[in-house]
Amino acid sequence: MRAVLAIALAVGAAAQGTPGRPEPGVVRIDAIATDSRGRIIEDLKPADFELLEDGTPRMIEGVRLVRADGLGQAGETLQPINSRADEQVEAARDGARLFAIFLDEYHVAPGTGGARAREALTRLVEQGLGPRDLVVVMKSLDSLLTIRLTRDRNLVRSAIGAFEGRKGDYAPKNGFEKNYIAGSPARIEVVRAQIAMSALNALALHLGSLGAARKTIVVVSEGFPRRERRRGDELLPTLDSVIGAANRASVSIYPIDPRALAGSGVDIAGAPSAAGPSSGESAAGISGGSEMLRALADETNGQAILKWNDVDAGMRRIVSDSSAYYLLTFRPAPNEDGKFHPVQVRVRRPGVGLRARTGYWAQSADELLRVRLAAKAAGPKAPPELPRHISPFIRPWFGLARGADGKTRVSFVWEPVALVPGDRVRRQPPARVALKASKADGTAVFEGIVLPAGPAATDRLGAASSEAVFETTPGRLRLQMSIEDATSQVLDTDVRDIAVGALTGPVVLGTAEVLRARNAREYRALDADPGAVPVAAREFSRTERLLIRFPAYGLSETPTLSARLLSRMGKAMRDLRVAPAATSAGLNQIDLPLAGLAAGEYLVELTAESPAGQAKDLIGFRVTP
């Protein structure tokens, strides 16, 4: 049985959400100030209040008088509440008050008290609540997962009218009681008490999820003794956890003992009045349940209605307390201990009566983590990432160089991949790529169309559309490419990530660009063009000539540069001359004719050295006949 209740409570609490403060590190204490005739005093200022936390004075940052009558505007049309979203919107309306009524049928004896309770609650709903007010009625075995406030008064009256006490009646009324609530009367009483605590805790959690305003729970119960938590009950709420949840949620609890409604003569101290007990129950037995009811009221800034001749005044107080109260805002001492911290609120003005919440429960480190995770989960979510896919239709190249203000400049070019002879797939060749580059948080840093580079683009050297260049902060970069033909039909997509380095070491080499020339005229044009577009291909004919450009960076001085041509196995073949690029400051270049090389694979090794360190890079390429 304990396991069943624990699962139900855990799921219910998760569904309702965790009541959190409007601002981290801020506590709001609600207080009710009245004059000698019980009328609300409306002109108190921060200087009129004094607040002590654990005996230490705290500065009150704000004092606000909150008034709510639930009436709304004349002729106003109020929407029905059909969903959780509707409930949240209507609960946030100006003037709306939030009430919950818990009918503890397990701890109310059958008889006159139940009938009088139904009458008193019906008067409260019909005469005390306004059109904007929201209320929920909950009984012992109602689902914790379907708590929802409503303004449908017929539904509320029907729920109240069906209430009947079952104290001492252990005959099962449904399948749940028959299967899970069985055994001796003592065992059944333990389970019934835990069900009542779970329901109260769920109501406090739900009301707390609807904002920071003061909320009210009316509890109709004769009470039950406080029991210590037993082994295996760690997930189940106790009286202390219910009080803690209510205080965190700015909920005040007003217990009503139906025996007082029946005129039993029981006062709050448990002593019989002159009229004497009418039910034959001993004063000692009556006072045992009253202890729990008094604790719920006293520790949540509510009031217990336990005097048989104070019922009407108590019902009026339930409405008036939620209609006008002060919210005092202060910042407590930093703590994450999850403990109760007593707070004393005093009024310096004479003749003012004050009732204030007696303290607050600090959130533990685990609770704060859950609140942050819940807020993150409730926040806007980035669209799901597309799965990674490397397209066989294009050959891309990415280059990195230092940008401005610590950023890295990224260059992108691409070339179509030639069709393989014998391939039966008929398709148009790629003509353009729609590129989108985004950072890890989804922020786009580049969006645009990039045309192919390579031999087909040599007639438009330097054209911006053949190369995408943008700057971004170092980190992971997500690249999404839509590959299209000449008619803008999508042939394929390419989604990949690249790591963008900071290029901030003592000696750093940027990515080398390879430019190809088919003759001397093209080579002179490339050499004179600082914006010449590199190629993505790494396979060249022996009739071509390569121009390799690369940046090198030193921490305090310009590094010494050298280059070597290596065989496929890494054996040095000859040194290559490195010269500054005449048209681009900060770039270095290598002139590499391929006519003297046999067909095969080669490497160019770049080296940058300084007293601060050394950096190397390899460029692989293939020479064909």
Protein Blocks (a to p, Z undefined) as FASTA:
>chain_A
ZZmmmmmmmmmmmmnopaddfbghiacdddddddfkopacfkbcfklpccdeehiacddf
bdcddddehlopghiacdddfbfklmmmmmmpghiacddddddfklccedjklmmmmmmm
mmmmmmmpcfkbccddddfklcfklgccdfbfklmmmmmmmgccfehiacdfbfklmmmm
gcjfklmmmmmmmmmmmmmmmmmmmmmmnojbdcddddddebjadddddehilmpccfkl
mmmmmmmnopacddddfklmnonopafkopacfkopaklpafklmmmmmmmmmmmmmmno
pacdfbfklmmmmmmmmmmmmmoccddddddddddehpacddddddfbghiacdddfbdc
dddfklmmmmmmmmmmmmccddddddddddfkbccdddddddeehiacddddddddddde
hiabdcdddfbdcdddddfkopafbdcddddedjklmmmghiaklpccddddeddddddd
ddddfkopafbdcdddddddeklafbdcddddddddfbfklmmmmmmmmkbccdfbfcdc
fkbccddddddddfkbccddddddddfkopafbdcdddddfklghiacddddfklpccdd
dddddddddfkbccdddddddddZZ
